[in-house]
Amino acid sequence: MGKIALVTGVTGQDGSYLSELLMDKGYTVHGLVRRSSSFNTDRIDHLYEDPQEPERKLFLHHADLADGVGLVKLLRAIQPDEIYNLSAQSHVRVSFDTPLYTGDITGLGALRLLEAARAAELDTRFYQASSSEMFGSTPPPQNEETPFHPRSPYGCAKVYAYWSAVNVREAYGLYAVNGILFNHESPRRGETFVTRKISRAVARIQAGLQEGLYLGNLDAARDWGYAPEYVEAMWRMLQADAPDDYVVATGETHTVRDFCEAAFRHADLDWMEHVRFDPRYTRPSEVDDLIGDATKIRRILGWKPEVGFTELVGIMVDADVRRLEDELSGRLVRIDR
């Protein structure tokens, strides 16, 4: 029998790539899905297996990080060897509009899951998805020793979740780690996130279906990597002999303007002819520059990024072009790479 993993946020970008990785390694994956009146499993539909299949490796459960008792019952039933907490209200700009909900799910939700693991008396390993947004206004480069100074309700909630994992590890001996992941993108990124908003607009503008693209702060600089590589880092953290916290990043920074220029250039378009500023997309307090120093994870776990910035942008634009072609032709839409 292979290992059993529980993945919260299984229908998200990272959850879908992580599930693929784990299933390829022989894991049985149990994913938490929020109840919805519409289907919200597009990113993992290709992994779906019929419930009557006796050898299936993917199981989905309706659950919520707001329901601590339900989490305890589920963990006792599943008995996971590894828990990956990827679930969150993860949109930074939206967190200013919904700060209490963000704090409850992104911050307290992580603690509920940690406490559920303790209450279920599991012998398990716990991964907490931490974020570069915790560093906020602290000058780059940022590593595991850099002080946190979050600049959004999302960043504040992630700091709470980070220290909750550390505290449970130190107080009760639970194998708990924090992966401090810097921005990581892919064709499965949500359409409201700036990188996917750009790549999708490029495809539509090239096809003549859209004229312009409205964005907020073009000077915000981020360390952008490729999501499938980052979920490999998550898995490696839980295979180490001892639990620890790691920054996962490329060590390079590019602005939103750089991303626009590269994406439009990939489609032989001039970004300046199409991109416009809209103050509605700015944040009340901005994070200006994030650059991760991933020396520790390279040295200890042997992880390093392979896909560079320009290649990442091309992957996303090409995927949205293909997806749009499928939509226009009436073919079933694929979730690329």
C-alpha positions in Angstrom: 0.0 0.0 0.0 1.2 3.5 -0.9 1.0 6.5 1.4 -2.2 8.4 2.0 -2.2 12.2 1.5 -4.9 14.7 2.4 -4.8 17.9 0.2 -7.0 20.9 1.1 -7.5 23.3 -1.8 -7.3 20.3 -4.1 -9.3 22.0 -6.9 -6.8 25.0 -7.0 -3.7 25.4 -9.2 -1.3 24.0 -6.6 -3.7 21.3 -5.4 -4.2 19.9 -8.9 -0.5 19.8 -9.7 0.3 18.3 -6.3 -2.4 15.6 -6.7 -0.8 14.6 -10.0 2.6 14.4 -8.5 1.5 12.3 -5.5 -0.6 9.9 -7.6 2.4 9.4 -9.9 4.3 8.4 -6.8 1.7 5.9 -5.8 -0.1 7.9 -3.2 -3.8 7.7 -2.5 -5.0 11.3 -2.5 -8.0 12.6 -0.5 -9.0 16.1 -1.5 -11.2 18.6 0.4 -13.8 20.3 -1.8 -16.1 23.2 -0.8 -19.8 22.5 -1.5 -21.1 24.4 -4.5 -24.2 24.4 -6.6 -22.0 24.4 -9.7 -19.0 22.2 -10.6 -15.7 23.6 -9.4 -13.4 20.7 -10.2 -12.2 21.7 -13.7 -8.5 21.5 -12.7 -8.7 17.9 -11.5 -11.3 16.5 -13.9 -8.6 14.6 -15.8 -7.7 12.8 -12.5 -11.3 11.8 -11.8 -12.0 8.1 -11.2 -15.4 6.4 -11.0 -16.5 5.9 -7.4 -17.1 2.2 -8.2 -13.5 1.7 -9.3 -11.9 -0.5 -6.7 -8.3 0.6 -7.3 -9.0 4.3 -7.6 -6.4 6.7 -6.1 -8.4 10.0 -5.8 -11.2 10.6 -3.3 -13.0 13.9 -2.9 -14.8 15.0 0.3 -17.0 18.0 1.0 -15.4 19.8 3.9 -14.6 23.3 5.1 -11.8 24.8 7.2 -14.4 26.7 9.2 -15.7 23.4 10.6 -13.3 22.1 13.2 -15.4 19.1 14.3 -15.9 18.0 10.7 -12.1 18.1 10.1 -11.5 15.9 13.1 -14.0 13.3 11.9 -12.6 13.3 8.4 -9.0 12.9 9.6 -9.9 10.0 11.8 -11.6 8.3 8.9 -8.8 8.9 6.3 -5.7 8.5 8.6 -3.4 10.4 6.3 0.4 10.0 6.3 0.8 13.5 5.0 -1.4 16.6 5.1 -1.0 19.5 2.7 -2.9 22.6 3.7 -3.2 24.6 0.5 -6.7 26.0 1.1 -7.1 29.7 1.6 -8.9 32.9 0.5 -5.8 33.6 -1.5 -6.5 36.7 -3.5 -4.6 39.5 -1.9 -6.6 42.4 -3.3 -9.9 40.7 -2.3 -8.6 40.2 1.2 -9.0 44.0 1.7 -12.7 43.6 0.9 -13.2 40.5 3.0 -10.6 40.8 5.9 -12.6 38.8 8.5 -13.4 35.9 6.2 -9.7 35.9 5.0 -8.5 35.8 8.6 -11.0 33.0 9.5 -10.2 30.7 6.6 -6.6 31.5 5.8 -5.4 32.0 9.3 -7.6 30.3 11.8 -8.5 27.6 9.3 -4.8 26.4 9.3 -4.9 26.2 13.1 -8.2 24.3 13.0 -6.6 21.7 10.8 -3.5 21.5 12.9 -5.6 21.0 16.0 -7.8 18.4 14.2 -4.6 16.4 13.4 -3.8 16.5 17.1 -7.3 15.6 18.3 -7.4 12.7 15.8 -4.1 11.5 17.3 -2.5 11.0 13.9 1.1 10.1 13.2 1.2 12.4 10.2 3.3 15.1 8.6 1.9 18.5 8.0 2.7 21.0 5.2 1.5 24.6 5.6 1.3 26.8 2.5 2.9 30.0 3.6 3.4 33.0 1.4 6.0 35.6 0.3 3.2 38.2 1.1 4.2 37.7 4.8 7.4 39.7 4.1 5.4 42.6 2.8 7.5 45.8 3.0 10.6 44.1 4.4 13.4 44.9 1.9 14.5 42.1 -0.4 16.0 39.6 -0.8 14.0 37.6 1.6 14.9 34.3 3.2 13.9 32.2 6.2 15.5 34.7 8.7 13.8 37.8 7.2 11.3 39.5 9.5 7.7 39.6 8.5 5.9 42.9 7.8 2.7 42.0 6.0 0.8 44.6 4.0 -2.6 43.0 3.5 -5.2 41.0 5.5 -4.1 38.0 3.5 -0.5 38.5 4.5 -1.5 38.9 8.1 -3.6 35.7 8.1 -0.7 33.8 6.5 1.7 35.0 9.3 -0.8 33.7 11.9 -0.9 30.3 10.1 2.9 30.2 9.8 3.4 30.7 13.5 0.6 28.3 14.4 2.5 25.6 12.5 5.8 26.5 14.2 4.1 26.5 17.6 2.4 23.1 17.2 5.8 21.7 16.0 7.7 23.0 19.0 5.0 22.5 21.6 3.7 19.0 20.7 6.3 17.5 18.4 4.1 17.4 15.3 6.1 17.1 12.1 4.9 20.5 10.6 6.7 22.6 8.0 6.1 25.9 6.3 6.8 26.3 2.6 7.2 30.1 2.1 6.5 30.1 -1.6 7.0 33.1 -3.7 4.7 33.8 -6.7 4.2 30.7 -8.9 2.1 30.6 -12.0 0.8 28.3 -14.7 -2.0 27.9 -17.2 -4.1 26.7 -14.3 -3.8 30.0 -12.4 -7.2 31.6 -11.6 -8.4 34.1 -14.2 -8.6 37.0 -11.6 -4.9 36.8 -10.8 -2.8 39.3 -12.7 -0.6 36.9 -14.6 -3.4 34.8 -15.9 -5.5 38.0 -16.6 -2.7 39.1 -18.8 -2.1 35.9 -20.7 -5.8 35.4 -21.3 -6.2 39.0 -22.5 -3.3 38.5 -25.0 -5.1 35.5 -26.5 -8.4 37.4 -26.8 -6.7 40.5 -28.3 -4.8 38.4 -30.8 -8.1 36.8 -31.8 -9.9 40.1 -32.2 -12.3 39.5 -29.3 -10.9 42.2 -27.0 -9.3 45.5 -27.5 -7.8 46.5 -24.1 -6.6 45.3 -20.7 -7.0 47.2 -17.5 -4.5 46.7 -14.7 -3.4 48.3 -11.5 0.1 48.9 -10.3 2.5 48.0 -13.1 5.6 48.7 -11.0 5.0 45.9 -8.5 7.9 43.5 -8.7 7.6 39.8 -8.0 9.6 36.6 -8.0 7.7 34.4 -10.5 8.2 30.7 -10.8 6.4 27.7 -12.4 3.8 26.0 -10.2 4.5 22.3 -11.1 8.1 22.8 -9.9 6.9 24.4 -6.7 4.7 21.5 -5.7 7.7 19.2 -6.0 9.3 21.4 -3.3 6.3 20.9 -1.1 6.6 17.1 -1.3 10.4 17.2 -0.7 9.8 19.1 2.6 7.7 16.3 4.0 10.3 13.6 3.0 13.1 15.2 5.0 14.4 13.6 8.3 13.4 16.6 10.4 10.8 19.3 9.9 11.9 22.8 9.0 10.7 25.9 7.1 11.9 26.8 3.6 11.7 29.6 1.1 10.9 28.5 -2.4 11.7 31.0 -5.1 13.7 31.7 -8.3 15.8 34.6 -7.0 14.8 36.8 -9.9 12.4 39.7 -9.9 10.2 41.1 -12.7 7.5 43.8 -12.7 4.0 43.5 -13.8 5.1 45.7 -16.7 7.8 43.2 -17.6 5.2 40.4 -17.6 2.9 42.4 -19.9 5.7 43.2 -22.3 6.9 39.6 -22.5 3.3 38.2 -22.9 2.3 40.6 -25.7 5.7 40.2 -27.4 5.2 36.4 -27.4 2.1 37.0 -29.5 3.8 39.7 -31.7 1.7 42.5 -30.1 2.7 45.8 -28.6 1.5 45.9 -25.0 1.5 49.7 -24.8 -1.3 49.8 -27.4 -3.6 47.7 -25.3 -2.8 48.1 -21.5 -4.6 50.8 -19.5 -4.4 51.7 -15.8 -7.5 51.3 -13.5 -7.1 52.5 -9.9 -9.8 50.0 -8.8 -7.1 47.3 -9.1 -4.6 48.9 -6.7 -4.3 47.9 -3.1 -4.6 50.3 -0.1 -1.1 49.2 0.9 1.2 47.8 -1.7 4.1 45.3 -1.6 6.7 46.8 -3.9 9.4 44.2 -4.3 9.7 40.5 -3.5 12.8 38.5 -4.3 13.3 35.1 -2.6 16.6 33.6 -1.5 16.1 29.8 -1.9 19.7 28.9 -0.8 18.5 26.8 2.1 16.2 24.5 0.1 18.8 24.1 -2.7 21.4 23.1 -0.2 19.4 20.8 2.1 16.7 19.3 -0.2 18.4 19.7 -3.6 15.4 21.6 -5.1 16.0 24.3 -7.7 13.8 25.9 -10.4 14.3 25.0 -14.1 11.6 27.1 -15.9 12.7 30.7 -16.4 10.6 33.8 -16.6 10.3 34.1 -20.4 9.6 30.5 -20.8 6.9 30.7 -18.1 5.2 33.6 -19.8 5.2 31.7 -23.1 3.7 28.6 -21.6 0.8 30.6 -20.2 0.1 32.6 -23.4 0.3 29.5 -25.6 -2.1 27.6 -23.3 -4.6 30.4 -23.3 -4.4 30.7 -27.1 -5.1 26.9 -27.4 -7.9 27.2 -24.8 -9.5 30.0 -26.7 -9.2 28.1 -30.0 -11.0 25.1 -28.4 -13.8 27.3 -27.0 -14.4 29.0 -30.4 -14.4 25.6 -32.2 -16.8 24.1 -29.7 -14.2 21.5 -28.6 -13.9 20.5 -25.0 -11.7 23.0 -23.2 -8.4 21.5 -22.0 -6.5 22.5 -18.8 -3.0 22.7 -20.2 0.2 21.6 -18.4 
